[in-house]
Amino acid sequence: MGRYAQIPTSLKVVAYLFILSGVAALIDIIVAASEGRLRFNLDVLGLFIAVGLLRLNLTWRTVALVWCVLGMIVAAIIGLALLLAGAEDLPDVSVFGRIVGGIQAAAGVVRAAAYFLISLWQYRVLTRPHVRALFVHQPTDG
C-alpha cells in the first residue's frame, strides 16, 4: 500500500477513467455476445492500462499516452466530420466501440469535444514532471 499512497489523486482519477472505459467495453462485448453478435472493442485495454498505471509501470504509462493521443485524434476527426456533415440525424456508426451516429450532429460534436478534452486532461496528467518521475525504472529484487 506504500506505493499506492504516493500516487497523486489526479493519476488515480486517470486510472479510474481507464477502468470505467474498460468495464464499459467489456459490458458492450458481453451484451453483444448474449445477442449472438461478435463484438471487438479495444477499450477493454483500459483495464490493463489502469492496473499498469496504479503499479507505476513505465510501459503501461507509454501505452496510456498513446491511447490518449489516439483518442484525441479520433475525437477531433469525428467532431470535424459531424460539423462538416451538418446532418440532423445520422445512421449508427461505431468507432472504437463508441456509437457516434444515430444522434443529432450537434450532440455528436459535444460528445466528441468532451472525449477530446478528457483525453487531453489525461495526457497532461501523465506528462506532468512529478507524475512522470513516479514511473522511473526501478530494479526488482532477486
C-alpha positions in Angstrom: 0.0 0.0 0.0 3.0 2.3 0.4 3.5 2.9 -3.3 -0.3 3.4 -3.8 -0.3 6.1 -1.1 2.3 8.1 -3.0 0.2 8.2 -6.2 -1.3 11.6 -6.8 -5.1 11.8 -6.8 -5.1 13.1 -10.4 -3.2 9.9 -11.6 -5.7 7.7 -9.7 -8.5 9.5 -11.4 -6.8 8.9 -14.8 -6.6 5.2 -13.9 -10.2 5.0 -12.8 -11.3 6.6 -16.0 -9.4 3.8 -17.9 -11.2 1.3 -15.6 -14.6 2.8 -16.4 -13.8 2.7 -20.1 -12.6 -0.9 -19.9 -15.6 -2.1 -17.9 -18.0 -0.3 -20.4 -16.2 -2.1 -23.3 -16.4 -5.4 -21.5 -20.1 -5.0 -20.9 -20.5 -4.0 -24.6 -18.8 -7.2 -25.6 -20.8 -9.4 -23.2 -24.1 -7.8 -24.3 -23.3 -8.3 -28.0 -22.3 -11.9 -27.3 -25.6 -12.6 -25.5 -27.4 -11.3 -28.6 -25.4 -13.7 -30.8 -23.1 -11.0 -32.2 -19.3 -10.9 -32.1 -18.1 -7.5 -30.9 -14.4 -6.4 -30.7 -13.9 -3.4 -28.5 -10.3 -2.2 -28.0 -11.4 -0.1 -25.0 -11.0 -3.3 -22.8 -7.4 -2.4 -22.9 -8.3 0.3 -20.4 -8.5 -2.3 -17.7 -4.8 -3.3 -18.2 -3.7 0.3 -18.7 -5.3 1.2 -15.3 -3.6 -1.6 -13.5 -0.3 -0.7 -15.0 -0.7 3.0 -14.1 -1.5 2.1 -10.5 1.5 -0.2 -10.4 3.6 2.7 -11.8 4.7 0.6 -14.7 6.6 2.7 -17.4 5.4 0.5 -20.3 1.7 1.0 -19.4 2.2 4.7 -19.0 3.5 4.8 -22.5 0.6 2.8 -23.7 -1.8 5.2 -21.9 -0.1 8.2 -23.5 -0.5 6.6 -27.0 -4.1 5.8 -26.2 -4.8 9.4 -25.1 -3.2 10.7 -28.3 -5.3 8.3 -30.4 -8.4 9.3 -28.5 -7.8 13.0 -29.2 -7.1 12.3 -32.9 -10.3 10.2 -33.3 -12.4 12.7 -31.4 -11.2 15.6 -33.5 -11.8 13.7 -36.7 -15.3 12.7 -35.6 -16.1 16.2 -34.3 -15.0 17.8 -37.6 -16.8 15.3 -39.7 -20.0 15.9 -37.8 -19.6 19.6 -38.1 -19.0 19.4 -41.8 -21.8 16.9 -42.4 -24.3 19.1 -40.7 -26.9 16.3 -40.9 -29.7 16.4 -38.4 -29.8 12.6 -37.9 -27.0 10.3 -38.8 -27.0 6.5 -39.2 -25.5 4.4 -36.4 -21.7 4.5 -36.7 -19.4 2.9 -34.2 -15.8 4.0 -33.8 -13.6 2.2 -31.2 -16.8 0.8 -29.7 -18.4 4.2 -29.3 -21.7 4.9 -31.1 -21.3 8.3 -32.8 -24.2 8.1 -35.2 -27.9 7.9 -34.7 -27.8 11.2 -32.8 -28.1 14.8 -33.9 -24.9 16.2 -35.2 -24.7 18.9 -32.5 -24.9 16.3 -29.8 -22.2 14.3 -31.5 -19.9 17.3 -31.7 -20.4 18.0 -28.0 -19.7 14.3 -27.2 -16.6 14.3 -29.4 -15.4 17.5 -27.8 -15.9 16.1 -24.3 -14.0 13.0 -25.2 -11.2 15.1 -26.7 -10.9 17.2 -23.5 -10.9 14.2 -21.2 -8.2 12.6 -23.3 -6.2 15.9 -23.3 -6.5 16.2 -19.5 -5.4 12.5 -19.0 -2.4 13.2 -21.3 -1.5 16.3 -19.4 -1.6 14.4 -16.1 0.6 11.6 -17.4 3.2 14.1 -18.7 3.5 16.3 -15.6 7.1 16.1 -14.2 6.1 14.8 -10.8 3.9 12.1 -12.3 6.5 11.2 -14.9 9.1 10.9 -12.1 7.0 8.1 -10.5 7.5 5.9 -13.5 11.3 5.7 -13.4 12.6 2.2 -13.9 13.0 0.6 -10.5 15.2 -2.5 -10.2 13.4 -5.6 -8.9 14.8 -7.7 -6.1 16.1 -11.1 -7.0 
